[in-house]
Amino acid sequence: MKDKLIEKLNNGDICAFEKLMREYSGYVFAVVRNHSKDILTYEDMEELTADTFAALWQSRESISPDKPLMPFLAVTARNKTLNRLRSVRLTVPLEEAAGVPALHDLSDREQEAVTEILDAVSELPDTSREVFFRYYLYGEPLDRISKELGLSPSNIRTRLCRSRDKIKKQLLERGYINE
């Protein structure tokens, strides 16, 4: 059965688009909220809901009136939310996210060591850096990181081991730790 509202949307009918927004906005918001893991603000979730409908409008000509709309909206909302989470997770200052004292509360030597660690972490490849932050900073379990990044658990463990080795090597070379 063809959905007449989708057919109108395919033809650029703004009224059909507004009806679809009213009908599905609660659903899209729920998808965003469920994937946001209590990290995003209410305003962020509203923005991602709006972004999902903007994607619907941009893709309107390719939406099939013979298929349900909810899967398209769910996948779009989920992907936009996960992309936002990735960007938020990698831009949170380390000391804020970890709950450690602010840099100005540390001795000069400690500040230098923290700076060296942050420099070493920032030099990691993007995926390794994300794995490192998610595991050590956010305390996410390996199986969740593995599932969300599409990497095997052994790949995650290898990346963590190599990241620790690189950071340790840099700290040894600079004299911040002794072996």
N, C-alpha and C positions, 0 to 999 in steps of 0.2 A: 504494500500500500504506500502510495506516494504521500509525503508530507507536504501539504499545500504551502505551509509557512516557509519551509525550506526552499520550495520552488520560487516563492516570492523573494526570499533572501538572495537566491542565485541571480535574480534579475536586478538586484540592487535596491529593493524596496526597504527604505529606512524604517517604515512602520512595522514591517515583519521583523526586522532586526531588533527594534525596541521591545516587541512582544516576546521575542526569544530571550532577551536580556531579563525581562521581568520574570519570565517563567523559570529560567535556569540560574539566575544569579545566586540564590541561596545554595544550590547544589555546588556551583563552582567555588563559592566561598568556603564551603565545607571541605572540599577537596584540598584547597590551598591550606586551610587550617590544619587538616590532618597530616599533611606533609611538612608543615613548617616546624614541627617538633618544639613548639613553644619558644622558638628563637626569634621569630619575626614579630613585629608590632602589629596591632590591629590595622593601622594605616598601611603598612606594607602589604598585608593580606588583601585589603581593599584594592590597592594598586594592582596587585597581581590578578585579582578578579577582573578588573577593568582591562588589563593587558590581554587576558584570555579572550575577552569579547572583541578586543581590537584584532586579535589574530583570527577570530571567526570571521570578522568583516573582511579582512584582507584575503582570506581563503574562501570566501563565500561562493565563488564560481565553481570550486572543486568539491563542494560538499554535496553528497548524494542525497536526494530526497527519498531514496529507497532504503536508506540505512538510518538507524537511530543517531541522534545528535550527541547524546550523553557520552559515549566513548571518546569522540573527538574532543569534547570539552574537558573530560577528565584527564586525558593524556596531555593536552595542551597546558592545563592548569598545573599538573604534576611537574612537567618539564620546566615550566617557568619558575615554579617554586624551588625546585632543586637547583636551578641555575642561580637564583637569588641566594640560596643558602650557601652555595659554594663561594660566591663573591663576598658574602658577609663573613663567613668563617675565616677567610684568608686575609681579611682587612681589620679584624679586631686586634687591638694592641695586645701583645703577649701578656703584659703585666695585668691588664684589666681582665682578660679572659681567665687567666690562671689564678687570680686572686692573690698574687704575690705582692709584696710591698712595692710601692712606686720606686722608680729608679733613684729619685732624689733622697730616699730613705736608706739607701745602701752606701757602703763605703766606696771610695774611688776604685779600689781593686775589684770589688764586687760589681760595680757598674761596668767596668771594662770587660769583665768575664761575661756578663749578661749581653753586652754589645757583641762580643765575639760569638756567643752562641746564636744570637739573632742573625748575625752576618752569615754564619755557617748554614743556618736553616734557610735563609733567603737564597742561598746559592744552590739549594737542592732543585732538581727538576720539578716542574709543577705538580705532577702526580705524587711524587715522593713527599713533597712539602705538604700536600693536602693530607696524605696518609699520616704523616708525622703529627700534624696539628690535630687531626681527628682522634688519633689514638692517645697521644700524650696530653694534649690540651683539653680536649672535650670528653675524654674518657669513653669514647665509643668502642664497643666490642669489635673484634676482628671480623666476625661474621657479618655485621651490619656494614662495615666499611667495604668488605669484599663484595657484598651484594650490590651496594649502591654505586660502586665504582666499576663493577664488572671485572674485578680481578680475583684470582684465586687466593685463598687464605695463605698459601705458601708464598705467593708473590708479595702479599702484604707484609709477612714476616721478614722476607728478604729485604724489602725496601726499608723497613724499620731498622734492621740490623746494619745495613749499609749507611743509613742516615746517622745512626749513633756512632758508627766507626768514623765517619767523616767529621762529625762534630768533635769527637774525642781527639782525633788526630790534630785538628786545628787548635784545640785547647792545649794539647801537649807541646806543639810547636811554639806556642806563645808563652808557655811556662805557667799556665793557670792551674794545671794539674800535674802530678807526678805519677809515673807508672810504677 
